[in-house]
């Protein structure tokens, strides 16, 4: 019984560490609802938010949650929830790929 309690306690203490490691390379997260883009966490330049909003509005994305993470020194877009058509996803990747990580991090918290 005490072994089980110890394992559960260890798991409870390790969970925040695992979560912070998972999110450590995240630059920002946006949520798209009925073609409108909203910044959920992180920083991004207003122009980047506007470009993402243009693509989302043209494609009429019903609902999606997108994460942009730093991978090998470049920003990379990941669909965290929802569905985005492959062509639209590529357009969103192209928009994000035009930006450098430093310029994204220099953006505002809320746009």
Secondary structure, DSSP 8 states (H G I E B T S, - for coil): -HHHHHHHHHHHHHHHHHHHHHHTTEEEEEEEETTEEEEEEE-B-HHHHHHHHHHHHHHT--EEEEEEEEETTEEEEEEEEE---HHHHHHHHHHHHTS-HHHHHTSBS--
